[in-house]
Amino acid sequence: MMRILIVDDEQSIIDTLRPVLESIGHEVLAANDGVQALAAIGSAVLDLVLLDLGLPDTDGCDLIHPIKQTAGAGLIVISARHLEKDKVRALDEGADDYVDKPFSLDELLARIRVAERRRMEMSGPSVTRYVSDLLTLDIGRREIVLMGEPIRLSPKEFALFEILARNSGQVVTQRQLMIAGWSSPVIEGQYLRSYIALLRDKLEADPADPELILTEPGVGYRLNLVLRPIA
């Protein structure tokens, strides 16, 4: 389980999340402002930070870089700021995920499980194979099998799918996708949208099936599938 720091000036949020997280085995620390948050990351080993942006003494975005640099922890922003520019800035600063307030507790717990799985993967050998009930991915062999059928992707399509798969369940920003596909964050957005459309055509052949690649408007894309690493 993880040691989780909740940074939020709404004590009700902390009081709601603490018992739930502790009941499933996590250790929970709390901070109500930026000063307390910086003190916590400087004195405790952390696995995950849940960060509100609207703190009384600082902009939460200004804490993302020091949290990632000092604590090396995963970071999920939980904020009432719904503007695309705020989400993009937080993700570009280094946040791993972004959850809007008011949030669904079940959804937040799912995002926390994704962060926990990702941290376990990073602490072990490099993972190159993933599996779900629908799909198997072998990055080393560059093979994708969807519902028993092999899927052929171009090198660029595979590069985009790989970063989505390695971050399954989490938003991947347009910037991250452009770097993965073109080694540059300044590619014309239409190129990215065109390749995402090609991926969808190959991965979502049955209209009755749920979308596998979800759009996060103005931010990026999310693989709507939980992939488990395998040896």
ZAKE-776583 format. One record per residue (C-alpha): residue number from 1; x, y, z; residue in three letters. Coordinates in Angstrom, 1 decimal, decimal comma. Layout:
! residues N
<resi:NUM&u:X&v:Y&w:Z&resn:ALA>
...
//
This chain:
! residues 231
<resi:1&u:0,0&v:0,0&w:0,0&resn:MET>
<resi:2&u:1,0&v:3,6&w:-0,3&resn:MET>
<resi:3&u:1,7&v:6,7&w:1,8&resn:ARG>
<resi:4&u:-0,6&v:9,4&w:0,4&resn:ILE>
<resi:5&u:-0,5&v:13,1&w:1,1&resn:LEU>
<resi:6&u:-3,7&v:15,0&w:0,7&resn:ILE>
<resi:7&u:-3,2&v:18,8&w:0,1&resn:VAL>
<resi:8&u:-6,5&v:20,6&w:0,3&resn:ASP>
<resi:9&u:-7,8&v:23,6&w:2,3&resn:ASP>
<resi:10&u:-11,3&v:22,0&w:2,5&resn:GLU>
<resi:11&u:-11,1&v:19,9&w:5,6&resn:GLN>
<resi:12&u:-14,2&v:18,1&w:4,6&resn:SER>
<resi:13&u:-12,4&v:16,6&w:1,6&resn:ILE>
<resi:14&u:-9,6&v:15,3&w:3,9&resn:ILE>
<resi:15&u:-12,2&v:14,0&w:6,4&resn:ASP>
<resi:16&u:-14,0&v:12,2&w:3,6&resn:THR>
<resi:17&u:-10,9&v:10,7&w:2,0&resn:LEU>
<resi:18&u:-8,8&v:9,8&w:5,0&resn:ARG>
<resi:19&u:-11,0&v:7,0&w:6,5&resn:PRO>
<resi:20&u:-11,7&v:5,5&w:3,0&resn:VAL>
<resi:21&u:-8,0&v:5,4&w:2,1&resn:LEU>
<resi:22&u:-7,0&v:4,1&w:5,5&resn:GLU>
<resi:23&u:-9,6&v:1,4&w:5,3&resn:SER>
<resi:24&u:-7,9&v:-0,1&w:2,2&resn:ILE>
<resi:25&u:-4,5&v:0,0&w:3,8&resn:GLY>
<resi:26&u:-3,0&v:3,3&w:2,8&resn:HIS>
<resi:27&u:-1,2&v:5,6&w:5,2&resn:GLU>
<resi:28&u:-2,6&v:9,2&w:4,9&resn:VAL>
<resi:29&u:-1,0&v:12,5&w:5,7&resn:LEU>
<resi:30&u:-2,7&v:15,9&w:5,2&resn:ALA>
<resi:31&u:-1,8&v:19,5&w:4,5&resn:ALA>
<resi:32&u:-4,2&v:22,5&w:4,3&resn:ASN>
<resi:33&u:-1,9&v:24,9&w:2,5&resn:ASP>
<resi:34&u:1,3&v:25,2&w:0,5&resn:GLY>
<resi:35&u:3,6&v:25,7&w:3,5&resn:VAL>
<resi:36&u:2,3&v:22,5&w:5,2&resn:GLN>
<resi:37&u:2,6&v:20,6&w:1,9&resn:ALA>
<resi:38&u:6,3&v:21,6&w:1,4&resn:LEU>
<resi:39&u:7,0&v:20,7&w:5,0&resn:ALA>
<resi:40&u:5,4&v:17,3&w:4,4&resn:ALA>
<resi:41&u:7,3&v:16,5&w:1,2&resn:ILE>
<resi:42&u:10,6&v:17,5&w:2,9&resn:GLY>
<resi:43&u:10,1&v:15,3&w:5,9&resn:SER>
<resi:44&u:8,3&v:12,1&w:4,7&resn:ALA>
<resi:45&u:8,7&v:9,5&w:2,0&resn:VAL>
<resi:46&u:5,6&v:9,8&w:-0,1&resn:LEU>
<resi:47&u:4,1&v:7,5&w:-2,8&resn:ASP>
<resi:48&u:1,3&v:9,7&w:-4,0&resn:LEU>
<resi:49&u:0,0&v:13,3&w:-3,6&resn:VAL>
<resi:50&u:-3,6&v:14,4&w:-4,1&resn:LEU>
<resi:51&u:-3,3&v:18,1&w:-4,8&resn:LEU>
<resi:52&u:-5,9&v:20,9&w:-4,8&resn:ASP>
<resi:53&u:-4,9&v:23,9&w:-6,9&resn:LEU>
<resi:54&u:-6,9&v:26,5&w:-5,0&resn:GLY>
<resi:55&u:-4,9&v:26,8&w:-1,9&resn:LEU>
<resi:56&u:-5,1&v:29,8&w:0,4&resn:PRO>
<resi:57&u:-1,4&v:30,7&w:0,3&resn:ASP>
<resi:58&u:-0,2&v:29,6&w:-3,2&resn:THR>
<resi:59&u:-1,3&v:28,4&w:-6,6&resn:ASP>
<resi:60&u:-1,2&v:24,6&w:-6,4&resn:GLY>
<resi:61&u:0,4&v:24,5&w:-9,8&resn:CYS>
<resi:62&u:3,5&v:26,1&w:-8,4&resn:ASP>
<resi:63&u:3,8&v:23,1&w:-6,0&resn:LEU>
<resi:64&u:3,8&v:20,4&w:-8,7&resn:ILE>
<resi:65&u:7,4&v:20,7&w:-9,8&resn:HIS>
<resi:66&u:8,9&v:20,7&w:-6,2&resn:PRO>
<resi:67&u:6,6&v:17,8&w:-5,3&resn:ILE>
<resi:68&u:7,8&v:15,7&w:-8,2&resn:LYS>
<resi:69&u:11,5&v:16,8&w:-7,8&resn:GLN>
<resi:70&u:11,7&v:16,4&w:-4,0&resn:THR>
<resi:71&u:9,3&v:13,6&w:-3,2&resn:ALA>
<resi:72&u:9,4&v:11,7&w:-6,6&resn:GLY>
<resi:73&u:5,8&v:10,8&w:-5,8&resn:ALA>
<resi:74&u:2,9&v:10,3&w:-8,2&resn:GLY>
<resi:75&u:0,6&v:13,3&w:-8,3&resn:LEU>
<resi:76&u:-3,1&v:13,6&w:-9,0&resn:ILE>
<resi:77&u:-4,7&v:17,0&w:-9,1&resn:VAL>
<resi:78&u:-8,2&v:17,3&w:-7,7&resn:ILE>
<resi:79&u:-9,5&v:20,8&w:-8,5&resn:SER>
<resi:80&u:-12,6&v:22,8&w:-9,1&resn:ALA>
<resi:81&u:-10,8&v:24,6&w:-12,0&resn:ARG>
<resi:82&u:-12,4&v:23,2&w:-15,1&resn:HIS>
<resi:83&u:-10,8&v:25,4&w:-17,7&resn:LEU>
<resi:84&u:-8,7&v:23,5&w:-20,3&resn:GLU>
<resi:85&u:-5,7&v:25,9&w:-19,8&resn:LYS>
<resi:86&u:-5,6&v:25,0&w:-16,1&resn:ASP>
<resi:87&u:-5,6&v:21,2&w:-16,9&resn:LYS>
<resi:88&u:-3,0&v:21,6&w:-19,6&resn:VAL>
<resi:89&u:-0,7&v:23,6&w:-17,3&resn:ARG>
<resi:90&u:-1,0&v:21,2&w:-14,4&resn:ALA>
<resi:91&u:-0,3&v:18,2&w:-16,7&resn:LEU>
<resi:92&u:2,6&v:19,9&w:-18,4&resn:ASP>
<resi:93&u:4,1&v:20,9&w:-15,0&resn:GLU>
<resi:94&u:4,2&v:17,1&w:-14,2&resn:GLY>
<resi:95&u:0,9&v:16,1&w:-12,7&resn:ALA>
<resi:96&u:0,1&v:12,5&w:-13,6&resn:ASP>
<resi:97&u:-3,7&v:12,9&w:-13,7&resn:ASP>
<resi:98&u:-6,5&v:15,5&w:-13,2&resn:TYR>
<resi:99&u:-9,8&v:15,0&w:-11,5&resn:VAL>
<resi:100&u:-12,5&v:17,6&w:-11,5&resn:ASP>
<resi:101&u:-14,4&v:18,6&w:-8,3&resn:LYS>
<resi:102&u:-17,0&v:17,6&w:-7,4&resn:PRO>
<resi:103&u:-15,6&v:14,1&w:-8,0&resn:PHE>
<resi:104&u:-17,0&v:10,6&w:-7,8&resn:SER>
<resi:105&u:-15,3&v:8,7&w:-5,0&resn:LEU>
<resi:106&u:-15,3&v:5,5&w:-7,1&resn:ASP>
<resi:107&u:-13,6&v:7,2&w:-10,0&resn:GLU>
<resi:108&u:-10,9&v:8,8&w:-7,7&resn:LEU>
<resi:109&u:-10,2&v:5,4&w:-6,1&resn:LEU>
<resi:110&u:-9,8&v:3,9&w:-9,6&resn:ALA>
<resi:111&u:-7,4&v:6,7&w:-10,5&resn:ARG>
<resi:112&u:-5,5&v:6,0&w:-7,3&resn:ILE>
<resi:113&u:-5,3&v:2,3&w:-8,2&resn:ARG>
<resi:114&u:-3,8&v:3,2&w:-11,6&resn:VAL>
<resi:115&u:-1,2&v:5,4&w:-9,8&resn:ALA>
<resi:116&u:-0,4&v:2,5&w:-7,5&resn:GLU>
<resi:117&u:0,0&v:0,1&w:-10,3&resn:ARG>
<resi:118&u:2,2&v:2,5&w:-12,2&resn:ARG>
<resi:119&u:4,4&v:3,0&w:-9,2&resn:ARG>
<resi:120&u:4,8&v:-0,7&w:-8,8&resn:MET>
<resi:121&u:5,8&v:-1,1&w:-12,4&resn:GLU>
<resi:122&u:8,4&v:1,7&w:-12,2&resn:MET>
<resi:123&u:10,0&v:0,1&w:-9,1&resn:SER>
<resi:124&u:10,5&v:-3,2&w:-10,8&resn:GLY>
<resi:125&u:11,9&v:-4,4&w:-14,2&resn:PRO>
<resi:126&u:10,9&v:-2,5&w:-17,3&resn:SER>
<resi:127&u:7,5&v:-3,8&w:-18,4&resn:VAL>
<resi:128&u:7,0&v:-4,6&w:-22,0&resn:THR>
<resi:129&u:3,9&v:-6,9&w:-22,0&resn:ARG>
<resi:130&u:0,4&v:-5,9&w:-20,9&resn:TYR>
<resi:131&u:-2,9&v:-7,8&w:-21,0&resn:VAL>
<resi:132&u:-6,6&v:-7,2&w:-20,4&resn:SER>
<resi:133&u:-9,7&v:-9,2&w:-21,1&resn:ASP>
<resi:134&u:-9,9&v:-7,7&w:-24,6&resn:LEU>
<resi:135&u:-6,3&v:-6,9&w:-25,6&resn:LEU>
<resi:136&u:-2,7&v:-8,2&w:-25,4&resn:THR>
<resi:137&u:0,2&v:-5,9&w:-26,0&resn:LEU>
<resi:138&u:3,8&v:-7,0&w:-26,5&resn:ASP>
<resi:139&u:5,9&v:-3,9&w:-26,9&resn:ILE>
<resi:140&u:9,2&v:-5,8&w:-27,5&resn:GLY>
<resi:141&u:7,6&v:-7,7&w:-30,4&resn:ARG>
<resi:142&u:5,5&v:-4,8&w:-31,4&resn:ARG>
<resi:143&u:2,4&v:-7,0&w:-31,4&resn:GLU>
<resi:144&u:-1,2&v:-6,2&w:-30,5&resn:ILE>
<resi:145&u:-3,9&v:-8,8&w:-30,3&resn:VAL>
<resi:146&u:-7,5&v:-7,6&w:-29,9&resn:LEU>
<resi:147&u:-10,1&v:-10,2&w:-29,1&resn:MET>
<resi:148&u:-7,9&v:-12,9&w:-30,6&resn:GLY>
<resi:149&u:-7,2&v:-10,9&w:-33,8&resn:GLU>
<resi:150&u:-3,7&v:-9,4&w:-34,5&resn:PRO>
<resi:151&u:-3,8&v:-5,6&w:-35,2&resn:ILE>
<resi:152&u:-1,3&v:-4,2&w:-37,6&resn:ARG>
<resi:153&u:-0,1&v:-0,6&w:-36,8&resn:LEU>
<resi:154&u:2,3&v:1,6&w:-38,5&resn:SER>
<resi:155&u:5,4&v:2,6&w:-36,5&resn:PRO>
<resi:156&u:3,9&v:6,0&w:-35,6&resn:LYS>
<resi:157&u:0,5&v:4,5&w:-34,7&resn:GLU>
<resi:158&u:2,3&v:2,0&w:-32,5&resn:PHE>
<resi:159&u:4,3&v:4,7&w:-30,8&resn:ALA>
<resi:160&u:1,1&v:6,6&w:-29,9&resn:LEU>
<resi:161&u:-0,6&v:3,5&w:-28,8&resn:PHE>
<resi:162&u:2,3&v:2,5&w:-26,6&resn:GLU>
<resi:163&u:2,3&v:5,6&w:-24,5&resn:ILE>
<resi:164&u:-1,5&v:5,4&w:-24,2&resn:LEU>
<resi:165&u:-1,1&v:1,7&w:-23,1&resn:ALA>
<resi:166&u:1,7&v:2,4&w:-20,6&resn:ARG>
<resi:167&u:-0,6&v:5,1&w:-19,0&resn:ASN>
<resi:168&u:-3,9&v:3,1&w:-19,4&resn:SER>
<resi:169&u:-6,7&v:4,8&w:-17,4&resn:GLY>
<resi:170&u:-4,8&v:8,1&w:-17,2&resn:GLN>
<resi:171&u:-4,9&v:11,1&w:-19,4&resn:VAL>
<resi:172&u:-2,0&v:11,5&w:-21,8&resn:VAL>
<resi:173&u:-1,6&v:15,1&w:-23,0&resn:THR>
<resi:174&u:-1,3&v:16,2&w:-26,6&resn:GLN>
<resi:175&u:2,2&v:17,3&w:-25,9&resn:ARG>
<resi:176&u:3,2&v:13,9&w:-24,6&resn:GLN>
<resi:177&u:1,7&v:12,2&w:-27,6&resn:LEU>
<resi:178&u:3,4&v:14,5&w:-30,0&resn:MET>
<resi:179&u:6,8&v:13,9&w:-28,4&resn:ILE>
<resi:180&u:6,2&v:10,1&w:-28,5&resn:ALA>
<resi:181&u:5,1&v:10,2&w:-32,2&resn:GLY>
<resi:182&u:7,2&v:13,0&w:-33,7&resn:TRP>
<resi:183&u:9,9&v:13,7&w:-31,1&resn:SER>
<resi:184&u:8,5&v:17,3&w:-31,0&resn:SER>
<resi:185&u:5,8&v:19,1&w:-29,0&resn:PRO>
<resi:186&u:5,0&v:21,6&w:-31,8&resn:VAL>
<resi:187&u:3,5&v:19,3&w:-34,4&resn:ILE>
<resi:188&u:0,3&v:20,6&w:-36,0&resn:GLU>
<resi:189&u:-2,7&v:19,2&w:-34,0&resn:GLY>
<resi:190&u:-4,4&v:18,0&w:-37,1&resn:GLN>
<resi:191&u:-1,7&v:15,4&w:-37,6&resn:TYR>
<resi:192&u:-2,2&v:14,0&w:-34,1&resn:LEU>
<resi:193&u:-6,0&v:13,9&w:-34,5&resn:ARG>
<resi:194&u:-5,6&v:12,1&w:-37,8&resn:SER>
<resi:195&u:-3,5&v:9,4&w:-36,3&resn:TYR>
<resi:196&u:-5,8&v:9,0&w:-33,3&resn:ILE>
<resi:197&u:-8,6&v:8,5&w:-35,9&resn:ALA>
<resi:198&u:-6,6&v:5,8&w:-37,6&resn:LEU>
<resi:199&u:-6,0&v:4,1&w:-34,3&resn:LEU>
<resi:200&u:-9,7&v:4,2&w:-33,5&resn:ARG>
<resi:201&u:-10,6&v:2,7&w:-36,9&resn:ASP>
<resi:202&u:-8,3&v:-0,2&w:-36,2&resn:LYS>
<resi:203&u:-9,2&v:-0,7&w:-32,6&resn:LEU>
<resi:204&u:-12,9&v:0,1&w:-32,5&resn:GLU>
<resi:205&u:-14,2&v:-1,9&w:-35,5&resn:ALA>
<resi:206&u:-17,4&v:-2,9&w:-33,7&resn:ASP>
<resi:207&u:-19,7&v:0,1&w:-33,1&resn:PRO>
<resi:208&u:-21,4&v:-1,8&w:-30,3&resn:ALA>
<resi:209&u:-18,1&v:-1,9&w:-28,3&resn:ASP>
<resi:210&u:-17,3&v:0,9&w:-25,9&resn:PRO>
<resi:211&u:-14,7&v:3,5&w:-27,1&resn:GLU>
<resi:212&u:-11,2&v:2,4&w:-26,3&resn:LEU>
<resi:213&u:-9,6&v:5,8&w:-26,9&resn:ILE>
<resi:214&u:-11,5&v:8,6&w:-25,1&resn:LEU>
<resi:215&u:-10,9&v:12,3&w:-25,9&resn:THR>
<resi:216&u:-10,2&v:14,7&w:-23,0&resn:GLU>
<resi:217&u:-11,2&v:18,0&w:-24,8&resn:PRO>
<resi:218&u:-8,4&v:20,4&w:-25,2&resn:GLY>
<resi:219&u:-6,0&v:18,2&w:-23,1&resn:VAL>
<resi:220&u:-5,3&v:14,9&w:-24,7&resn:GLY>
<resi:221&u:-6,6&v:11,3&w:-24,8&resn:TYR>
<resi:222&u:-7,1&v:8,4&w:-22,4&resn:ARG>
<resi:223&u:-7,1&v:4,6&w:-23,1&resn:LEU>
<resi:224&u:-10,4&v:3,4&w:-21,7&resn:ASN>
<resi:225&u:-9,0&v:0,1&w:-20,7&resn:LEU>
<resi:226&u:-7,1&v:-1,3&w:-17,7&resn:VAL>
<resi:227&u:-4,0&v:-3,1&w:-18,9&resn:LEU>
<resi:228&u:-2,2&v:-5,4&w:-16,4&resn:ARG>
<resi:229&u:1,6&v:-5,8&w:-16,7&resn:PRO>
<resi:230&u:2,7&v:-9,4&w:-17,2&resn:ILE>
<resi:231&u:6,1&v:-11,1&w:-16,9&resn:ALA>
//
